[in-house]
Amino acid sequence: MTMEMFVKRLAQPWMVLAAMLAIESAVCPGQAPAPAANLGDTAYALEQQGKNAEAEAAWREFLKVHPSSADAYAHLGLLEARQEHYKEAAPLYRKALALNPAMPGLRLNLGLALFKSGALQEAVQTFTILLKSEPPSSAEALRLITLTGLAYYGLGEYAAAVPYLKRATDADKQNLPFRLALAHSCLWSKQYQCVLDVYHEILTLNAESAEADMLAGEALDEMKDPAGAAQQFRAAVKADPREPNVHFGLAYLLWGMMQYDEAAKEFQAELANNPDNAQAMVYLADTDMKLSRPEAAPPLLEKAIRINPQIELAHLDLGILWSDAGRKVDALRELKIAEKISPNDQNVHWRLGRFYQAAGRRDEAKVEFDKTRRLQKAEDATVFKKLHEAQEKGKPAAENPDAPLSQ
């Protein structure tokens, strides 16, 4: 069993991290524009006074007389950016850049507007152009490198983000958030030793971080070291027992190692933190069944299905329970739902075969047992896969339909 866990707490984490760079849009136009009935001077004065609406109106009046003024478009872009209207600022900066490609600071302003509006691919292209003209060791180059790394991170191009974020963290030895972003990027691009290397760097900061412990645990599990992964998750629980899914991650590892008593306690702890965690309910119920406490399982499974009807294990386990209780109609219904959710799960077909065999339906049993033999038993799902949807959506996760489940 391996485990992945993407803890995506922020809707736009690259923007939050970028705020740490303290880069503000600032226009650096050339000479003050030639006044047209003093409109240029008036517009600039209003802008300096923070009267954005009046300044915008004045600059647009100015453009009626000077329609090719790059300065005016640059100032209009700045006014939009100051109001956090980054999507509206970008085309104004583009227009100014087309009129005067040499205007200082203009391309950076465009890149920042694209970045902050979520147009990350275009932001990367803009930052790449700027990087070519910056000395590699300059502070401006470092800011552009960091922004590029964060843009790739936001795009989900994690392998591309890694070298940029490495350079950013090398230049700032004390920056924990950037190291966490790098560790996530390493994990998501399957560079597991990189995750561990960054984790050891985090330890040197004397920063107690449950998130870092969990990342190291995920990497170790992917490296087929579940015992080491469990140790890291125990450290994460100690660092912050309220961290989302920290108990579930540890419990799932223990479940995979058949340490069911301790796993049950951790699933319960997760539910104490988040009573609507459907996956924790399902796996707690499954653990109860393995500990010969089948009577505790149905309420948990039924509640989990109400929250998320696409968790295969919930239907499979209910099918097993109803079959054992002689509720044949209910058992078959649940097993067929499990089959529909995950048609390639060997466990489901084996259970269906057992059901048909007990019911004397030999031909149907043979079909299911044949499917069982044809299907290679899949590897247990990772915690990353179990939790990825929950972390992204901010609600209990759906079962990965291709993940095999317990018998």
C-alpha positions as CSV (number, residue, x, y, z in Angstrom):
1,M,0.0,0.0,0.0
2,T,1.2,3.5,-0.9
3,M,-0.2,6.8,-0.1
4,E,-0.5,10.2,-1.8
5,M,-2.0,13.2,-0.1
6,F,-2.4,16.6,-1.7
7,V,-3.2,19.1,1.0
8,K,-4.5,21.9,-1.2
9,R,-6.0,24.2,1.5
10,L,-6.0,27.3,-0.7
11,A,-8.0,27.9,-3.8
12,Q,-5.1,29.8,-5.4
13,P,-2.0,28.9,-3.3
14,W,0.4,30.4,-5.8
15,M,-1.1,33.8,-5.3
16,V,-0.9,33.6,-1.5
17,L,2.7,32.6,-1.7
18,A,3.4,35.3,-4.3
19,A,2.2,37.9,-1.9
20,M,5.2,37.1,0.2
21,L,7.4,38.6,-2.6
22,A,6.0,42.0,-1.9
23,I,6.0,42.9,-5.6
24,E,3.5,45.7,-6.3
25,S,2.5,46.9,-9.7
26,A,4.1,50.2,-10.4
27,V,4.1,52.1,-13.7
28,C,7.4,53.7,-14.8
29,P,6.4,55.8,-17.8
30,G,8.7,58.0,-19.6
31,Q,8.4,61.7,-19.4
32,A,5.1,63.1,-18.2
33,P,2.7,63.2,-21.1
34,A,2.3,66.4,-23.0
35,P,-0.8,68.1,-21.6
36,A,-3.9,68.4,-23.7
37,A,-5.8,71.2,-22.1
38,N,-3.8,70.1,-19.0
39,L,-5.7,66.7,-19.1
40,G,-2.5,64.7,-18.7
41,D,-1.3,66.7,-15.7
42,T,-4.8,66.6,-14.2
43,A,-5.1,62.8,-14.7
44,Y,-1.7,62.2,-13.1
45,A,-2.5,64.4,-10.1
46,L,-5.8,62.6,-9.6
47,E,-4.1,59.3,-9.8
48,Q,-1.5,60.4,-7.1
49,Q,-4.4,61.5,-4.9
50,G,-6.0,58.0,-5.1
51,K,-9.0,59.3,-7.0
52,N,-9.1,56.3,-9.3
53,A,-12.5,56.9,-11.0
54,E,-11.7,60.5,-11.7
55,A,-8.2,59.7,-12.9
56,E,-9.4,57.0,-15.2
57,A,-11.9,59.4,-16.8
58,A,-9.2,62.0,-17.2
59,W,-6.8,59.6,-18.9
60,R,-9.5,58.4,-21.3
61,E,-10.2,62.0,-22.2
62,F,-6.5,62.4,-22.7
63,L,-6.5,59.4,-25.1
64,K,-9.2,61.1,-27.3
65,V,-6.6,63.8,-28.1
66,H,-3.5,61.5,-27.9
67,P,-4.8,58.0,-29.0
68,S,-1.2,56.6,-29.4
69,S,-0.1,57.5,-25.9
70,A,1.6,54.5,-24.3
71,D,1.8,56.4,-21.0
72,A,-2.0,56.8,-20.8
73,Y,-2.7,53.1,-21.4
74,A,0.0,52.2,-18.8
75,H,-1.6,54.5,-16.3
76,L,-5.0,53.1,-17.0
77,G,-3.6,49.6,-16.5
78,L,-2.1,50.7,-13.2
79,L,-5.4,52.1,-12.0
80,E,-7.1,48.8,-12.7
81,A,-4.4,46.9,-11.0
82,R,-4.6,49.1,-7.9
83,Q,-8.2,48.1,-7.6
84,E,-7.3,44.5,-8.1
85,H,-9.0,44.4,-11.5
86,Y,-6.1,42.4,-12.9
87,K,-8.0,40.9,-15.8
88,E,-9.0,44.4,-17.0
89,A,-5.4,45.7,-16.4
90,A,-3.7,43.1,-18.7
91,P,-5.1,44.3,-22.1
92,L,-4.3,47.9,-21.2
93,Y,-0.7,47.0,-20.4
94,R,-0.5,45.0,-23.6
95,K,-1.7,48.1,-25.6
96,A,0.9,50.3,-23.9
97,L,3.6,47.6,-24.6
98,A,2.6,47.5,-28.2
99,L,3.0,51.3,-28.4
100,N,6.2,51.5,-26.4
101,P,8.0,48.2,-25.9
102,A,10.9,50.0,-24.1
103,M,8.8,51.6,-21.3
104,P,10.5,50.6,-18.0
105,G,8.6,48.2,-15.8
106,L,5.8,47.8,-18.2
107,R,6.4,44.1,-19.1
108,L,6.7,43.2,-15.4
109,N,3.4,44.9,-14.7
110,L,1.8,42.9,-17.5
111,G,3.3,39.7,-16.1
112,L,2.0,40.5,-12.6
113,A,-1.5,41.3,-13.9
114,L,-1.6,38.0,-15.8
115,F,-0.3,36.2,-12.8
116,K,-2.8,37.7,-10.4
117,S,-5.7,37.2,-12.8
118,G,-4.9,33.5,-13.1
119,A,-3.6,33.7,-16.7
120,L,-0.6,31.7,-15.5
121,Q,0.6,30.3,-18.8
122,E,0.8,33.8,-20.3
123,A,2.5,35.0,-17.1
124,V,5.2,32.3,-17.5
125,Q,5.8,33.4,-21.1
126,T,6.1,37.0,-19.9
127,F,8.4,36.2,-17.0
128,T,10.6,34.1,-19.3
129,I,11.1,37.0,-21.6
130,L,12.1,39.3,-18.7
131,L,14.5,36.7,-17.2
132,K,16.5,36.7,-20.4
133,S,17.4,40.3,-19.9
134,E,18.3,40.1,-16.1
135,P,21.7,39.2,-14.7
136,P,21.2,35.7,-13.2
137,S,22.4,36.7,-9.7
138,S,20.2,39.8,-9.5
139,A,17.4,40.3,-7.0
140,E,15.0,41.0,-9.9
141,A,16.0,37.6,-11.5
142,L,15.3,35.9,-8.2
143,R,11.8,37.5,-8.0
144,L,11.1,36.4,-11.6
145,I,12.4,32.9,-10.9
146,T,10.1,32.6,-7.9
147,L,7.1,33.9,-9.7
148,T,7.7,31.5,-12.6
149,G,8.0,28.6,-10.2
150,L,4.7,29.6,-8.5
151,A,3.0,30.1,-11.8
152,Y,4.0,26.5,-12.9
153,Y,2.8,25.4,-9.4
154,G,-0.6,27.0,-10.0
155,L,-0.8,25.4,-13.4
156,G,-0.2,22.0,-12.0
157,E,3.0,21.6,-14.0
158,Y,4.9,20.4,-10.9
159,A,7.9,19.0,-12.6
160,A,8.5,22.3,-14.3
161,A,8.0,24.2,-11.0
162,V,10.6,22.2,-9.1
163,P,13.9,23.7,-10.5
164,Y,12.5,27.3,-10.1
165,L,11.3,26.7,-6.6
166,K,14.6,25.0,-5.7
167,R,16.4,28.2,-6.8
168,A,14.0,30.3,-4.8
169,T,14.5,28.2,-1.6
170,D,18.2,28.1,-2.1
171,A,18.2,31.9,-2.0
172,D,16.0,32.1,1.1
173,K,17.1,29.6,3.7
174,Q,14.4,30.5,6.2
175,N,11.3,30.4,3.9
176,L,9.0,27.6,5.1
177,P,6.0,28.3,2.8
178,F,8.2,28.1,-0.3
179,R,9.8,24.9,0.9
180,L,6.3,23.4,1.4
181,A,5.4,24.4,-2.1
182,L,8.6,22.8,-3.4
183,A,7.9,19.6,-1.4
184,H,4.4,19.4,-2.8
185,S,5.7,19.9,-6.3
186,C,8.3,17.1,-5.8
187,L,5.6,14.8,-4.5
188,W,3.2,15.5,-7.3
189,S,5.9,15.0,-9.9
190,K,6.9,11.7,-8.2
191,Q,10.4,13.0,-7.1
192,Y,10.1,11.3,-3.7
193,Q,13.8,11.7,-2.6
194,C,13.4,15.4,-3.4
195,V,10.5,15.5,-0.9
196,L,12.6,14.0,1.8
197,D,15.5,16.3,1.0
198,V,13.2,19.3,1.4
199,Y,11.7,17.8,4.6
200,H,15.2,17.6,6.1
201,E,15.8,21.3,5.2
202,I,12.5,22.1,6.9
203,L,13.8,20.3,10.1
204,T,16.8,22.6,10.1
205,L,14.5,25.6,10.4
206,N,13.2,24.1,13.7
207,A,9.7,24.6,12.3
208,E,7.1,22.2,13.6
209,S,5.0,21.5,10.6
210,A,2.4,18.7,10.5
211,E,2.1,19.4,6.8
212,A,5.8,18.7,6.3
213,D,5.6,15.5,8.3
214,M,2.7,14.3,6.2
215,L,4.5,15.1,3.0
216,A,7.5,13.1,4.2
217,G,5.1,10.3,5.1
218,E,3.5,10.3,1.7
219,A,6.9,10.1,0.0
220,L,8.0,7.2,2.2
221,D,4.8,5.4,1.4
222,E,5.3,5.9,-2.3
223,M,8.9,4.5,-1.8
224,K,7.3,1.3,-0.3
225,D,8.2,2.1,3.3
226,P,4.8,2.1,5.1
227,A,6.4,1.8,8.6
228,G,8.4,4.9,8.0
229,A,5.4,6.6,6.6
230,A,3.3,5.8,9.7
231,Q,6.1,7.2,11.8
232,Q,5.9,10.4,9.9
233,F,2.2,10.6,10.3
234,R,2.5,10.0,14.0
235,A,4.8,13.0,14.1
236,A,2.2,15.0,12.2
237,V,-0.5,14.0,14.6
238,K,1.8,15.1,17.5
239,A,2.6,18.4,15.8
240,D,-1.1,19.2,15.1
241,P,-3.8,16.8,15.9
242,R,-6.4,19.1,14.2
243,E,-4.6,19.1,10.8
244,P,-7.2,18.1,8.2
245,N,-6.9,14.3,7.4
246,V,-3.9,13.7,9.5
247,H,-5.6,11.0,11.5
248,F,-7.1,9.5,8.4
249,G,-3.7,9.3,6.7
250,L,-2.3,7.5,9.7
251,A,-5.3,5.3,10.1
252,Y,-5.3,4.3,6.4
253,L,-1.6,3.3,6.7
254,L,-2.4,1.2,9.8
255,W,-5.4,-0.3,8.1
256,G,-3.1,-1.4,5.2
257,M,-0.7,-2.9,7.7
258,M,-3.6,-4.8,9.3
259,Q,-3.1,-3.0,12.7
260,Y,-6.9,-2.6,13.0
261,D,-7.2,-1.7,16.7
262,E,-5.0,1.4,16.4
263,A,-6.5,2.2,12.9
264,A,-10.0,2.3,14.4
265,K,-8.9,4.8,17.0
266,E,-7.4,7.1,14.4
267,F,-10.4,6.9,12.1
268,Q,-12.5,7.9,15.1
269,A,-10.1,10.8,15.8
270,E,-10.6,12.0,12.2
271,L,-14.3,11.9,12.6
272,A,-14.0,13.9,15.8
273,N,-12.3,16.5,13.8
274,N,-14.6,16.2,10.8
275,P,-17.9,14.3,11.5
276,D,-18.8,14.3,7.8
277,N,-15.6,12.6,6.5
278,A,-17.3,9.9,4.5
279,Q,-14.2,7.9,3.8
280,A,-13.3,7.8,7.5
281,M,-16.7,6.4,8.2
282,V,-16.4,3.7,5.6
283,Y,-13.0,2.6,6.7
284,L,-14.0,2.7,10.3
285,A,-16.9,0.4,9.4
286,D,-14.6,-1.9,7.5
287,T,-12.2,-2.0,10.4
288,D,-15.1,-2.9,12.7
289,M,-16.0,-5.8,10.4
290,K,-12.4,-7.0,10.5
291,L,-12.5,-6.8,14.3
292,S,-15.6,-8.9,14.4
293,R,-17.9,-6.0,15.3
294,P,-20.2,-6.2,12.3
295,E,-23.1,-4.7,14.2
296,A,-21.3,-1.3,14.3
297,A,-20.8,-1.1,10.6
298,P,-24.2,-0.5,8.9
299,P,-25.0,2.9,10.4
300,L,-21.6,4.2,9.4
301,L,-21.8,2.8,5.9
302,E,-25.3,4.1,5.3
303,K,-24.4,7.6,6.6
304,A,-21.3,7.6,4.4
305,I,-23.4,6.7,1.3
306,R,-25.8,9.5,2.0
307,I,-22.9,11.9,2.0
308,N,-21.1,10.3,-1.0
309,P,-22.9,7.5,-2.8
310,Q,-19.8,6.8,-5.0
311,I,-17.6,5.2,-2.4
312,E,-17.3,1.6,-3.6
313,L,-16.2,0.1,-0.3
314,A,-19.3,1.3,1.4
315,H,-21.5,-0.7,-1.1
316,L,-19.2,-3.7,-1.1
317,D,-19.2,-3.9,2.7
318,L,-23.0,-3.4,2.9
319,G,-23.4,-6.2,0.3
320,I,-21.3,-8.5,2.5
321,L,-23.2,-7.6,5.7
322,W,-26.6,-8.0,4.1
323,S,-25.6,-11.3,2.5
324,D,-24.5,-12.6,5.9
325,A,-27.8,-11.4,7.4
326,G,-29.8,-13.2,4.7
327,R,-31.0,-10.0,3.2
328,K,-30.4,-11.3,-0.4
329,V,-32.2,-8.5,-2.3
330,D,-30.4,-5.8,-0.4
331,A,-27.1,-7.6,-0.7
332,L,-27.3,-8.1,-4.5
333,R,-28.4,-4.4,-4.9
334,E,-25.3,-3.2,-3.0
335,L,-22.9,-5.5,-4.8
336,K,-24.2,-4.5,-8.2
337,I,-23.8,-0.8,-7.3
338,A,-20.2,-1.6,-6.2
339,E,-19.6,-3.3,-9.6
340,K,-21.0,-0.3,-11.4
341,I,-18.7,2.1,-9.6
342,S,-15.6,-0.1,-10.1
343,P,-16.2,-2.8,-12.8
344,N,-12.6,-3.9,-12.7
345,D,-12.4,-4.6,-9.0
346,Q,-11.5,-8.3,-8.5
347,N,-13.0,-8.2,-5.0
348,V,-16.5,-7.2,-6.2
349,H,-16.6,-10.0,-8.8
350,W,-15.4,-12.5,-6.2
351,R,-18.2,-11.4,-3.8
352,L,-20.8,-11.5,-6.5
353,G,-19.6,-15.0,-7.5
354,R,-19.9,-16.1,-3.9
355,F,-23.4,-14.6,-3.7
356,Y,-24.6,-16.4,-6.9
357,Q,-23.0,-19.6,-5.8
358,A,-24.9,-19.5,-2.4
359,A,-28.1,-18.8,-4.3
360,G,-27.6,-21.8,-6.6
361,R,-27.2,-19.5,-9.6
362,R,-24.2,-21.5,-11.0
363,D,-23.9,-20.0,-14.4
364,E,-23.9,-16.4,-13.1
365,A,-21.4,-17.5,-10.4
366,K,-19.1,-19.0,-13.0
367,V,-19.2,-15.7,-15.0
368,E,-18.1,-13.7,-11.9
369,F,-15.4,-16.2,-10.9
370,D,-14.1,-16.1,-14.4
371,K,-13.9,-12.3,-14.2
372,T,-12.1,-12.6,-10.9
373,R,-9.4,-14.9,-12.4
374,R,-9.0,-12.6,-15.4
375,L,-8.5,-9.5,-13.3
376,Q,-5.1,-9.0,-11.8
377,K,-5.4,-7.9,-8.2
378,A,-4.6,-4.3,-8.2
379,E,-2.4,-2.6,-5.7
380,D,-4.1,-0.9,-2.7
381,A,-4.9,2.8,-3.4
382,T,-2.7,5.4,-2.0
383,V,-3.7,7.9,0.6
384,F,-3.0,10.6,-1.9
385,K,-5.6,9.1,-4.2
386,K,-8.0,8.7,-1.3
387,L,-7.8,12.3,-0.2
388,H,-7.0,14.2,-3.4
389,E,-10.6,14.9,-4.3
390,A,-11.5,15.9,-0.7
391,Q,-8.6,18.3,-0.5
392,E,-9.5,20.0,-3.8
393,K,-13.2,20.2,-3.2
394,G,-13.1,20.9,0.5
395,K,-15.6,18.1,1.2
396,P,-15.5,14.4,2.0
397,A,-13.7,12.5,-0.8
398,A,-15.2,10.1,-3.2
399,E,-13.7,6.7,-3.5
400,N,-11.4,6.3,-6.4
401,P,-13.5,4.1,-8.6
402,D,-10.4,2.1,-9.8
403,A,-9.1,1.5,-6.3
404,P,-9.4,-2.1,-5.0
405,L,-11.0,-2.6,-1.7
406,S,-11.0,-5.0,1.2
407,Q,-12.7,-8.4,1.2
